[in-house]
């Protein structure tokens, strides 16, 4: 794989182009500028763009992010960006952390040092991990896939080769959102190489076997299915578009930074434990750093298209199939609809199921210490 050092360095002309586009924004009207019921609030978006234009310093964010150990490598012809932070402890466990949409590798910025060097952060050095944080293909600084078929199924294979290329023959996995899908595919496809998997989201494409020979759907499971249907009807338009016509969406988002910001920021508000006040959980700079990475990456068609790929290759199981790899689940209260434990145990070997006191979909950003402690606790017995 020949990993090589990488530093983020966005050309000045692309930063200047962004500034010009922000100045030239054509704003829509709104019946109620402060309301989020119809989508991103006009009042908030005007404040966000004012901050982006007049106070946000990309070079400062770039310098901070460059303190992480960035690398580039090639797996099966696919150029991948990743962070590789060796652990400090008596026997660190290799761990691949995978982000989702609309996140990026920056989601993991707070948890990387806690996982890699617990002794320096009030923890036990015996809980140390060698931490690897790849950017999904077409996200951040990983190249866009060159051909169709790059679903979580395929990415799991690339992660296996990435980890082996770094010298890790056996390793652990953790993820949320799309990262949970990649992690569970790792558990399913490569049980001999994957020590265990910890997730803070149940993949939306997960389909356990049902019907003849299977346990009947419980009342709790049926209530979950009804909740999912209601949520999809009220909140799922973004996923339907990205999973069916991602290219059409990409034209608008590639051309308008404000349109892209509205598309992303609305999800950070809706899916986080913020009680409607997005700035209670995320700073303007945190939001804009994530949005800027999508903007500068110029691969929005690919970052949307992964929804279509995952729809075409869902995490569906045959009647007799079971996954033996140990699974740990952290359930945050403001996560998207989450099934009961019994639904996941129809297929997976669930060894840990933790109900968290607070936090939402972006667990590594919202509650890094809660997430890290649960990851440490889950993998502790698997180190033996």
VODREN-376908 format. One record per residue: residue number from 1; residue in one letter; chain; x negated, y negated, z of N, C-alpha, C in turn. Coordinates in steps of 0.1 Angstrom, whole numbers. Each point is the difference from the previous one (the first is absolute). Example, Ala and Ser with C-alpha at 12.3 -4.5 7.8 and 13.67 -1.06 7.14 Angstrom:
! residues 2
PT num residuo cadena  n_c1  n_c2  n_c3 ca_c1 ca_c2 ca_c3  c_c1  c_c2  c_c3
PT   1       A      A  -132    57    78     9   -12     0    -9   -12     0
PT   2       S      A     4   -11    -7    -9   -11     0     8   -11     8
This chain:
! residues 384
PT num residuo cadena  n_c1  n_c2  n_c3 ca_c1 ca_c2 ca_c3  c_c1  c_c2  c_c3
PT   1       X      A    -8    12     0     8   -12     0    -9   -13     0
PT   2       X      A   -11     1     6   -10   -11     0     7   -13     5
PT   3       X      A     4    -1    13     6   -12     5   -10   -11     0
PT   4       X      A     4   -12    -3    -8   -12     0     6   -11     8
PT   5       X      A    -8    -9     5     4   -11     8     8   -10    -9
PT   6       X      A    10    -6     6     9    -9    -7     3   -12     9
PT   7       X      A     0   -12    -6     4   -12     7    11    -7    -8
PT   8       X      A    10    -5     7    11    -8    -7    -6   -13    -4
PT   9       X      A     3    -4   -12    -5   -13    -5     9    -4   -12
PT  10       X      A    11    -6     3     9    -5   -10    -6   -12    -7
PT  11       X      A     0     0   -13    -6   -11    -8     7   -13     3
PT  12       X      A    -7   -11     1     6   -13     2    11    -4    -9
PT  13       X      A    -1     4   -13    10    -4   -10    13     7     3
PT  14       X      A     0    12     6    13     6     4     6    -6    12
PT  15       X      A    -8    -5     9     6    -7    12     6   -13    -5
PT  16       X      A    -7    -7    -9     5   -13    -6    13     3    -8
PT  17       X      A     0    11    -7    12     3    -8    12     2    10
PT  18       X      A    -2     7    11    10     2    10     5   -14     5
PT  19       X      A    -9    -9     3     4   -13     5     8    -8   -10
PT  20       X      A    -3     1   -13     8    -7   -10    14     6    -1
PT  21       X      A     1    13     1    13     6    -1     9    -3    12
PT  22       X      A    -6    -1    11     7    -4    12     5   -14    -1
PT  23       X      A    -8    -9    -5     4   -14    -2    12    -1   -10
PT  24       X      A     0     9   -10    10    -1   -11    12     9     3
PT  25       X      A     2     4    12    12     9     4    13    -7    -4
PT  26       X      A     9     8    -6    14    -4    -3     8     6    11
PT  27       X      A     6    -8     9     7     6    11    15     3    -3
PT  28       X      A     5    11     4    14     2    -2     9    -8    10
PT  29       X      A    13     0    -2     9    -6     9     4    11    10
PT  30       X      A     6    -4    11     6    10    10    12    -6     7
PT  31       X      A    10     8     2    12    -5     7    -3    -4    14
PT  32       X      A    -9     8     6    -5    -3    14   -15     3     0
PT  33       X      A    -8   -10     0   -14     1    -2    -7     8    12
PT  34       X      A     6     0    12    -6     6    11     4    15     2
PT  35       X      A    10     4    -8     5    14     1    -8    10    -7
PT  36       X      A    -1    12     6    -7    11    -6     9    11    -6
PT  37       X      A    13    -2     1    10    10    -4    -1     3   -15
PT  38       X      A    -3   -10    -8    -1     3   -14   -14     3    -5
PT  39       X      A    -9     1     9   -14     2    -3    -9   -10     7
PT  40       X      A   -12    -2    -5    -9    -9     6     5   -14     2
PT  41       X      A     0    -5    12     5   -14     3    -8   -11    -7
PT  42       X      A     7    -9    -7    -6   -11    -7    -8    -9     9
PT  43       X      A     6    -2    12    -7    -9    10   -13     6     4
PT  44       X      A     0    13     3   -12     7     4   -10     0   -12
PT  45       X      A     4     3   -12    -9     1   -11    -6   -13    -3
PT  46       X      A     7   -11     1    -6   -13    -2   -11    -2    10
PT  47       X      A     2     3    13   -10    -1    10   -12     9    -3
PT  48       X      A     3    12    -4   -11    10    -3    -9    -5   -12
PT  49       X      A     6    -5   -10    -7    -5   -12    -8   -13     4
PT  50       X      A     6    -8     8    -7   -12     4   -13     4     8
PT  51       X      A     1    10     8   -11     5     7   -10     6    -9
PT  52       X      A     4     8   -10    -8     6   -10    -8   -10    -8
PT  53       X      A     7   -11    -3    -6   -11    -9   -10    -8     8
PT  54       X      A     3    -3    13    -6   -11     7    -9     4    12
PT  55       X      A     3    12     5    -8     4    12    -6    14    -1
PT  56       X      A     5     9    -7    -5    13    -1   -14     0    -7
PT  57       X      A   -10     6     6   -13     0    -5    -4    15    -4
PT  58       X      A     2     3   -13    -3    13    -5   -15     4     3
PT  59       X      A    -9    -9    -2   -14     3     2    -3     4    15
PT  60       X      A     7    -6     9    -1     4    14     5    14     3
PT  61       X      A    11     3    -6     6    13     1   -10    11    -7
PT  62       X      A    -5    -4   -11    -9     9    -7   -12     3     8
PT  63       X      A    -6   -11     6   -12     2     9     3     9    11
PT  64       X      A    12    -1     7     4     8    11     1    15    -5
PT  65       X      A     7     2   -11     2    13    -5   -13     7    -4
PT  66       X      A    -9    -8    -5   -13     5    -4    -9     5    12
PT  67       X      A     5    -2    12    -8     5    11     3    15     2
PT  68       X      A    11     5    -7     3    14     0   -10     7   -10
PT  69       X      A    -1    13     1   -10     8    -8     7     4   -13
PT  70       X      A     1    -8   -10     6     3   -12    -9     8    -9
PT  71       X      A     7     9    -8    -7     8    -9     8     2   -13
PT  72       X      A    -6     4   -11     7     5   -12    -6    13    -3
PT  73       X      A     9     9    -6    -4    13    -4     9     4   -11
PT  74       X      A    -4    10    -8     8     6   -11     3    14     3
PT  75       X      A    13     3    -1     5    14     2     8     4   -13
PT  76       X      A    -4    10    -7     7     4   -12     2   -11   -10
PT  77       X      A   -10    -9    -1     1   -12    -9     8   -11     6
PT  78       X      A     6     1    12     8   -10     6    -9    -8     9
PT  79       X      A    -1   -13    -2    -8    -9     9     8    -4    12
PT  80       X      A    -6     3    12     7    -2    12    -8    -9     9
PT  81       X      A     7    -9     6    -5    -9    11     3     7    13
PT  82       X      A    -9     0    10     3     5    13   -10    -7    10
PT  83       X      A     5     1    13    -8    -4    11    -5    12     7
PT  84       X      A   -13     1     3    -5    11     7    -8    -4    13
PT  85       X      A     6     2    11    -6    -4    13    -3    13     8
PT  86       X      A   -13     3     0    -4    12     9     3    -2    14
PT  87       X      A     3    11     7     4    -1    14   -11     0    10
PT  88       X      A     2    -5    12   -10     0    11     6     8    11
PT  89       X      A    -6    12     2     4     9    10    -7    13    -1
PT  90       X      A     2    10     9    -7    12     0     3     9   -13
PT  91       X      A    12    -1    -5     3     9   -11    13    -6    -8
PT  92       X      A    -2   -11    -7    11    -7    -6     7     9   -10
PT  93       X      A    13    -1    -1     8     8    -9     3    -9   -13
PT  94       X      A    -3     6   -12     3    -8   -12    15    -2    -1
PT  95       X      A     4   -12    -3    14    -4    -1     2    -9   -12
PT  96       X      A    10     3    -9     3    -9   -11    14    -6     3
PT  97       X      A     0   -14     0    11    -8     3     6    -5   -14
PT  98       X      A    13     1    -2     5    -4   -13    12   -10     3
PT  99       X      A    -1   -11    -7    10   -11     1    12     3   -10
PT 100       X      A     9    -9    -1    11     1    -9     3   -13    -7
PT 101       X      A    12    -2    -5     5   -12    -6    10    -6     9
PT 102       X      A     0   -14     2    -8   -10    -6   -13    -3     8
PT 103       X      A    -6    10     6   -12    -2     7   -12     2    -8
PT 104       X      A   -12     1     7   -13     1    -7    -9     6    11
PT 105       X      A   -13     1    -4   -10     5    10    -1   -10    12
PT 106       X      A     5   -12    -2    -1   -10    11     9     4    12
PT 107       X      A    10     8    -3     8     5    11    -8     7    11
PT 108       X      A   -11     6    -4    -8     9     9   -11    -8     7
PT 109       X      A    -1   -13    -3   -12    -8     5    -1     1    15
PT 110       X      A    11     0     7    -1     0    15    -2    14     6
PT 111       X      A     5    10    -7    -2    13     5   -13     7    -3
PT 112       X      A    -7    -5   -10   -13     7    -4   -10    -1    12
PT 113       X      A    -3   -11     6    -9     0    11     4     8    12
PT 114       X      A    13     0     3     5     8    11    -1    14    -2
PT 115       X      A     2     5   -12    -2    14    -3   -14     4    -1
PT 116       X      A    -8    -8    -7   -14     4    -2    -9    -1    12
PT 117       X      A     3   -10     9    -9    -2    11     8    -3    13
PT 118       X      A     7    11     5     9    -2    11    -7    -5    13
PT 119       X      A   -13     5     1    -7    -4    12    -3   -15     1
PT 120       X      A     0    -7   -11    -2   -14     0    13    -8     2
PT 121       X      A    11     7     1    13    -6     2     8     6    11
PT 122       X      A    -7     4    10     7     6    12     4    14    -1
PT 123       X      A    -3     7   -10     4    14    -2   -11    10     3
PT 124       X      A     3    12    -3    -9    11     2    -8     3   -13
PT 125       X      A   -13    -1     0    -8     3   -12     3    14    -6
PT 126       X      A     5     9     8     3    13    -5    12     0   -10
PT 127       X      A     7   -12     0    12    -1   -10    -4    -7   -13
PT 128       X      A   -13    -1    -2    -5    -8   -12     3     8   -13
PT 129       X      A     3    -8   -11     2     5   -13   -10    -7   -10
PT 130       X      A    -4     8   -10    -6    -6   -12    12    -5    -9
PT 131       X      A     2   -13    -1    12    -5    -6    -2    -4   -15
PT 132       X      A     9     5    -8     0    -3   -15    13    -6    -3
PT 133       X      A     0   -11    -6    13    -7    -4    -1    -3   -15
PT 134       X      A     6     8    -8     0    -2   -15    12   -10    -3
PT 135       X      A    -2    -7   -11    11    -8    -6     6    10   -10
PT 136       X      A    14     0     0     7     9    -9    -3    -5   -14
PT 137       X      A     0     9   -10    -3    -3   -14    10   -11    -5
PT 138       X      A    -6   -11    -5     8   -11    -5     3   -10    11
PT 139       X      A    -5     2    12     1    -9    11   -13    -6     4
PT 140       X      A     0   -12     5   -13    -6     5   -10     0   -11
PT 141       X      A   -11     7     3   -12     0   -10    -2    14    -6
PT 142       X      A    10     9     2    -1    12    -7     6    -2   -14
PT 143       X      A    -6     6   -10     5    -1   -14    14     6    -1
PT 144       X      A     7    -5   -10    13     5    -3    -2    14    -7
PT 145       X      A     9     9     2     0    13    -7     0    -2   -15
PT 146       X      A    -7     8    -7    -1    -2   -15    12     7    -7
PT 147       X      A     7     9     7    10     8    -6    11     3    10
PT 148       X      A    12     4    -5    11     3    10    -4    13     8
PT 149       X      A     8     1    11    -2    12     9    -7    -2    13
PT 150       X      A    -3   -13     3    -7    -3    12    10    -2    12
PT 151       X      A     5    10     5     9     0    11    -8     3    13
PT 152       X      A     7     0    11    -7     4    13    -6    14    -1
PT 153       X      A     7     9    -8    -6    13    -2   -14     0    -6
PT 154       X      A    -2    -8   -10   -13    -1    -7   -10    -8     9
PT 155       X      A     5   -10     7    -9    -8     8    -6     8    11
PT 156       X      A     8     9     6    -5    10    10   -12     7    -5
PT 157       X      A     0     5   -12   -11     7    -6   -12    -9    -1
PT 158       X      A     2   -12    -4   -12   -10    -1    -5    -3    14
PT 159       X      A     8    -1    10    -5    -2    13    -8    11     5
PT 160       X      A     4    13    -3    -8    11     4   -14    -1    -7
PT 161       X      A     0    -3   -12   -13    -1    -7    -8   -12     5
PT 162       X      A     6   -11     3    -6   -11     6    -7     4    14
PT 163       X      A     7     6     8    -5     4    13   -11    10    -1
PT 164       X      A     1    10    -9   -11     9    -3   -12    -7    -5
PT 165       X      A     2   -10    -9   -11    -8    -5    -8    -7    11
PT 166       X      A     7    -3    10    -6    -7    12    -6    10    10
PT 167       X      A     1    12    -3    -6    11     8    10     5    11
PT 168       X      A    13    -2    -2     9     5    10     8    11    -6
PT 169       X      A    -4    12     4     7    12    -6    13     3     7
PT 170       X      A     2    -4    12    13     1     7     2   -14     7
PT 171       X      A    13    -4     0     2   -14     4    15    -1     4
PT 172       X      A     3   -11     7    14    -3     4     5   -11    -9
PT 173       X      A    14    -2     1     6   -10    -8    11    -7     8
PT 174       X      A     2   -13    -3    10    -8     6     5   -10   -10
PT 175       X      A    13    -3     1     6   -10    -9    14    -4     3
PT 176       X      A     4   -11    -6    14    -4     0     5    -3   -14
PT 177       X      A    13    -1    -2     5    -4   -13    -6    10   -11
PT 178       X      A    -5    -5   -11    -5     9   -10   -12     8     6
PT 179       X      A    -7    -6     9   -11     7     7     5    13     8
PT 180       X      A    12    -1     5     6    12     6     2    11   -10
PT 181       X      A     5    -4   -12     2    10   -11   -13     6    -4
PT 182       X      A   -11    -8    -2   -13     6    -3    -5     9    11
PT 183       X      A     2    -4    12    -5     8    11     7    13     1
PT 184       X      A    14     0    -2     7    13     1    -3     9   -12
PT 185       X      A    -2    -6   -11    -5     8   -12   -14     7     3
PT 186       X      A    -8    -8     7   -13     6     4     2    12     9
PT 187       X      A     9    -1     9     3    11     9     6    12    -7
PT 188       X      A     8    -3   -10     7    11    -7    -9     7   -10
PT 189       X      A    -8    -8    -7    -8     6   -11   -14     5     5
PT 190       X      A    -5    -6    11   -14     4     3    -1     3    15
PT 191       X      A     7    10     5     1     3    14   -14     5     6
PT 192       X      A    -8     5    -9   -13     5     5   -10   -12     3
PT 193       X      A     2   -11    -7    -9   -11     1     6   -11    10
PT 194       X      A    13     0     2     6   -11     8     2     5    14
PT 195       X      A    -6    -6    10     0     4    14    14    -3     6
PT 196       X      A     6   -11    -4    13    -4     5     4   -13    -7
PT 197       X      A    13    -3     1     5   -12    -6     9    -8    10
PT 198       X      A    -3   -13     1     8    -8     9     7   -11    -9
PT 199       X      A    13    -2     1     7   -10    -8     9    -8     8
PT 200       X      A     3   -12    -4     9    -9     7    12    -4   -10
PT 201       X      A     3     9    -9    11    -1    -9     2    13    -6
PT 202       X      A    13     4    -2     3    12    -7     3    -3   -15
PT 203       X      A    -8     5    -9     2    -3   -14    14     0    -5
PT 204       X      A     4   -10    -7    14    -1    -5     3    11   -10
PT 205       X      A   -10     6    -6     2    11   -10     1    14     6
PT 206       X      A    -2     0    13     0    13     7    14     7    -1
PT 207       X      A    -1    12    -5    13     8    -2    -2    14     5
PT 208       X      A     4     3    12    -1    13     6    10    10    -7
PT 209       X      A    -2    13     0     9     9    -6    13     0     8
PT 210       X      A    11     1    -7    13     0     6     9    11    -7
PT 211       X      A    11     4     6     9     9    -6    -2    14     5
PT 212       X      A     3    10    -8     0    14     3   -14     4     7
PT 213       X      A     2     7    12   -12     4     7    -7   -10     8
PT 214       X      A     5   -12     0    -6   -11     8     9    -4    11
PT 215       X      A    -5    -5    11     9    -5    11     9   -11    -5
PT 216       X      A    12     0     4    10   -10    -4    -5   -14     5
PT 217       X      A     5   -10    -8    -4   -14     4     7    -3    13
PT 218       X      A    -7    -5     9     5    -4    13     7   -13    -1
PT 219       X      A     8    -3    11     7   -13     0   -10   -12     0
PT 220       X      A   -11     2     7   -10   -11     0    -7    -1   -13
PT 221       X      A    -2    11    -7    -6    -1   -14    10    -6   -10
PT 222       X      A    12     3     2    10    -6    -9     2   -15     2
PT 223       X      A    -1    -4    13     0   -14     3   -11    -7    -7
PT 224       X      A   -12     6     1   -12    -6    -7     2    -1   -15
PT 225       X      A     6    10    -7     2     0   -14    10   -11    -3
PT 226       X      A    10    -3     8     9   -10    -2    -6   -14     2
PT 227       X      A    -9    -1     9    -7   -12     3    -9    -4   -12
PT 228       X      A    -7    10    -6    -9    -2   -11     9    -5   -12
PT 229       X      A    11     6    -2     9    -4   -11     4   -14     1
PT 230       X      A     4    -4    12     4   -14     3   -11   -10    -2
PT 231       X      A   -12     4     5   -12    -8    -1    -3    -2   -14
PT 232       X      A     0    11    -8    -4    -1   -14     9    -9    -8
PT 233       X      A    13     0     4    10    -8    -7    -2   -15     3
PT 234       X      A    -4    -3    12    -1   -14     5   -15    -6    -3
PT 235       X      A   -10     9     2   -14    -5     0    -9     6   -11
PT 236       X      A     5    10    -8    -9     8    -8    -1    -5   -14
PT 237       X      A     4   -12    -4    -1    -5   -13   -15    -1    -5
PT 238       X      A    -9    -4     9   -14    -1    -4    -5    14    -4
PT 239       X      A     3    10     7    -5    14    -3     6     5   -13
PT 240       X      A    13    -3    -2     7     5   -12    -7    -7   -12
PT 241       X      A    -3   -12     0    -7    -7   -11   -14     5    -2
PT 242       X      A    -8     1    11   -13     5    -1    -1    15    -5
PT 243       X      A    10     7     4     0    15    -4     6     2   -14
PT 244       X      A     6   -10    -6     6     2   -13    -6    -8   -11
PT 245       X      A    -1   -13     2    -5   -10   -10   -11    -9     6
PT 246       X      A   -11     6     5   -11    -8     6    -6    -9   -10
PT 247       X      A    -1     3   -13    -7    -9    -9     8   -13    -1
PT 248       X      A    13     0    -1     8   -12    -1    -3    -9    11
PT 249       X      A     0     5    12    -3    -8    12   -14    -6     0
PT 250       X      A    -9     8    -6   -14    -5     1    -2   -12    -8
PT 251       X      A     8    -3   -11    -2   -12    -8     2   -13     9
PT 252       X      A    10     0     8     3   -11     8   -10    -2    11
PT 253       X      A    -3    11     7    -9    -1    11   -15    -3    -4
PT 254       X      A    -4     5   -12   -13    -3    -5    -2   -15    -4
PT 255       X      A    12    -6    -3    -1   -14    -5     3   -10    11
PT 256       X      A     7     4    11     4   -10    10    -5     5    14
PT 257       X      A   -10    -7     6    -4     3    13    11    -2    10
PT 258       X      A     8   -10    -2    11    -2    10    10    11    -1
PT 259       X      A     3     5   -12     9    11    -1    -5    12     7
PT 260       X      A   -13     3    -2    -7    11     6     1    -1    15
PT 261       X      A    -3   -12     5     0    -2    15    14     2     6
PT 262       X      A    10    -5    -7    14     2     5     3    15     0
PT 263       X      A    -4     7   -10     3    15    -1    -6     7    11
PT 264       X      A   -12    -3     4    -8     7    10     4    -5    14
PT 265       X      A     1   -13     2     2    -6    14    14     4     5
PT 266       X      A    10     1    -9    13     4     5     0    13     6
PT 267       X      A    -9     9    -5    -1    14     6    -7    -1    14
PT 268       X      A   -10    -8     1    -7    -1    13     9    -5    10
PT 269       X      A    10    -9    -3     9    -4    10    11    11     3
PT 270       X      A     5     6   -11    11     9     2    -4    13     7
PT 271       X      A   -13     4    -2    -4    13     5    -9    -1    13
PT 272       X      A    -2   -11     5    -8    -2    12     8    -2    12
PT 273       X      A    -6     1    12     7    -2    13    -1   -14     4
PT 274       X      A     7    -9    -8    -2   -14     2    14    -7     3
PT 275       X      A    11     7     1    13    -6     3     3   -12    -9
PT 276       X      A    -4     1   -13     3   -11    -9   -10   -11    -1
PT 277       X      A    -9     0     9   -10   -11     0   -14     6    -4
PT 278       X      A    -3     0   -13   -11     6    -5   -13    -5     6
PT 279       X      A    -1   -12     4   -12    -6     5    -2     4    15
PT 280       X      A     9     7     6    -2     6    13    -9    12     0
PT 281       X      A    -2     6   -12    -8    12    -2   -12    -3    -9
PT 282       X      A     2    -7   -10   -11    -3   -10    -2   -15    -2
PT 283       X      A   -13    -3    -1    -3   -14    -3     1    -2   -15
PT 284       X      A     1   -13    -3     0    -4   -15   -12     6    -7
PT 285       X      A   -12    -1     7   -12     4    -7     0    15    -2
PT 286       X      A     6     8    10     0    14    -2     9     4   -12
PT 287       X      A    12    -6    -1     9     2   -11    -7    -4   -13
PT 288       X      A    -6   -11    -1    -5    -5   -12   -13     8    -4
PT 289       X      A    -7     5     9   -12     8    -3     5    13    -8
PT 290       X      A    10     6     5     6    12    -6     5    -4   -14
PT 291       X      A     8   -10    -1     6    -4   -13   -12    -4   -10
PT 292       X      A   -10    -7     5   -11    -4    -9    -7    12    -5
PT 293       X      A    -2    11     8    -7    12    -5     8     6   -12
PT 294       X      A    14     0     1     8     5   -11    -2    -9   -12
PT 295       X      A     0   -14     3    -1    -9   -11   -13     1    -8
PT 296       X      A   -11     0     8   -13     0    -6    -3    14    -7
PT 297       X      A     6    11     5    -2    13    -5     5     1   -14
PT 298       X      A    11    -7    -4     5     0   -14     4    14    -4
PT 299       X      A     6     8     9     4    14    -4    14     2     5
PT 300       X      A     9   -10     0    13     2     6     8    11    -7
PT 301       X      A    -2     2   -13     8    10    -7    -3    14     7
PT 302       X      A   -13     2     3    -4    13     7     5     1    14
PT 303       X      A    -1   -11     7     5     1    14    15     1     2
PT 304       X      A     7    -4   -10    15     3    -1     2    14    -5
PT 305       X      A    -7     4   -10     2    12    -7    -1    13     9
PT 306       X      A    -8    -1    11    -1    11     8    13     5     6
PT 307       X      A    10    -9     1    13     4     4     7     9   -10
PT 308       X      A    -2    -3   -12     5     9   -11    -7    13     0
PT 309       X      A   -13     0     2    -7    13     0     4     8    12
PT 310       X      A     3    -6    11     4     8    12    14     5    -2
PT 311       X      A     9    -8    -7    13     5    -3     0    12    -9
PT 312       X      A   -10     0    -9    -1    12    -9    -7    12     6
PT 313       X      A    -7    -2    11    -7    11     7     3    -2    15
PT 314       X      A    13     3     4     3    -2    14    -6    11     9
PT 315       X      A     0    -2    13    -5     9     9    11    10     4
PT 316       X      A     4     8   -10    11    10     1    -6    14     2
PT 317       X      A     8     8     8    -5    13     4     9    11    -4
PT 318       X      A    -6    12    -3     8    12    -3     5     6    13
PT 319       X      A     9     9    -1     7     6    12   -10     6    10
PT 320       X      A   -10     7    -4    -9     7     9   -12    -8     4
PT 321       X      A    -2   -12    -5   -13    -7     1    -1    -7    14
PT 322       X      A   -11     2     6    -3    -7    13   -14    -6    -1
PT 323       X      A    -3   -11     7   -13    -6     1    -5     3    14
PT 324       X      A   -12     7     0    -5     4    13    -9   -10     7
PT 325       X      A    -5   -10    -9    -9   -10     6     7    -8    11
PT 326       X      A    -7    -2    11     7    -7    11     4   -14    -4
PT 327       X      A    12    -4     4     5   -14    -3     3    -7    12
PT 328       X      A    -4   -13     1     4    -9    11     8   -12    -6
PT 329       X      A    11    -4     7     8   -11    -5     2   -10    10
PT 330       X      A    -3   -13    -3     3   -11     9    12    -8    -6
PT 331       X      A    10    -1     8    13    -6    -5     1   -14     6
PT 332       X      A    -2   -10    -8     2   -14     5    14    -4    -2
PT 333       X      A     5    -8     9    15    -3     1     5    -8   -12
PT 334       X      A    -8    -8    -7     5    -8   -11    -5     6   -13
PT 335       X      A    -3    13     0    -4     7   -12    13     1    -9
PT 336       X      A    -2     3   -13    11     3    -9     6    13     5
PT 337       X      A    12     3    -5     8    12     6    -9    12     2
PT 338       X      A    -1     5    12    -8    11     3     8    12     4
PT 339       X      A    -3    12    -5     8    12     3    -3     5    14
PT 340       X      A     9     8     5    -3     7    13   -11    10    -2
PT 341       X      A    -6     4    11   -11     9     0     4    13    -7
PT 342       X      A    12     5     2     4    12    -6    -1     0   -15
PT 343       X      A     3   -11    -6    -1    -1   -15   -14     2    -5
PT 344       X      A   -10    -5     7   -14     1    -4    -5    14     4
PT 345       X      A     5     6    11    -4    13     4     6    11    -9
PT 346       X      A     9    -3    -9     4    10   -10   -11     5    -8
PT 347       X      A   -10    -9    -2   -12     4    -9   -13    -1     8
PT 348       X      A    -2   -11     8   -13    -3     5    -2     5    14
PT 349       X      A   -13     2     3    -4     5    14    -2   -12     9
PT 350       X      A    11    -5     5     0   -13     8    -5     4    14
PT 351       X      A   -12    -6     3    -6     3    13     1   -12     9
PT 352       X      A     4   -12    -5     1   -12     8    10    -9    -6
PT 353       X      A     9    -6     8    11    -9    -5     1   -10    11
PT 354       X      A    -5   -12    -3    -1   -11    10    10   -11    -4
PT 355       X      A     9    -4     9     9   -11    -2    -7   -12     6
PT 356       X      A    -3   -10    -8    -7   -12     4     9   -11     6
PT 357       X      A    -5    -8     9     9   -10     6     2   -12    -9
PT 358       X      A    -8    -3    -9     1   -12    -9    -8     3   -12
PT 359       X      A     3    -9   -10    -7     1   -13     9     4   -11
PT 360       X      A    -5    -2   -13     8     3   -12    -8     8   -10
PT 361       X      A     3    -3   -13    -6     8   -11   -15    -2    -1
PT 362       X      A    -5   -12     4   -14    -3    -2    -8     2    13
PT 363       X      A     1    12     5    -5     4    13   -14    -5     3
PT 364       X      A    -9     3   -10   -14    -3     3    -3   -15     1
PT 365       X      A     9    -8    -6    -1   -15     2     8    -5    12
PT 366       X      A    12     6     2     8    -5    11    -4     5    14
PT 367       X      A    -3    13     1    -3     6    13   -13     9    -2
PT 368       X      A   -11    -6    -3   -12     8    -2    -4     9    12
PT 369       X      A     1    -5    12    -4     8    12     9    11     2
PT 370       X      A    13    -2    -1    10    11     1    -3    11   -10
PT 371       X      A    -2    -4   -12    -2    10   -11   -13     7     2
PT 372       X      A   -11    -7     4   -13     7     2     1    10    11
PT 373       X      A     6    -4    11     1     9    12     8    13    -4
PT 374       X      A    10    -1    -8     7    12    -4    -8     8    -9
PT 375       X      A    -7    -6    -9    -9     7    -9   -11     8     8
PT 376       X      A    -6    -7     9   -10     6     9     6    12     7
PT 377       X      A    12    -2     6     6    11     8     4    12    -8
PT 378       X      A     5    -3   -12     3    12    -9   -12     8    -4
PT 379       X      A   -10    -7    -4   -12     8    -5    -9     5    11
PT 380       X      A     2    -4    12    -9     4    11    -1    16     1
PT 381       X      A    12     7     1    -1    15     1    -5     6   -13
PT 382       X      A     1    -7   -11    -5     6   -13   -15    -1    -2
PT 383       X      A    -7    -7     9   -14    -1    -1    -7    13     6
PT 384       X      A     7     8     6    -7    12     6    -4    10   -10
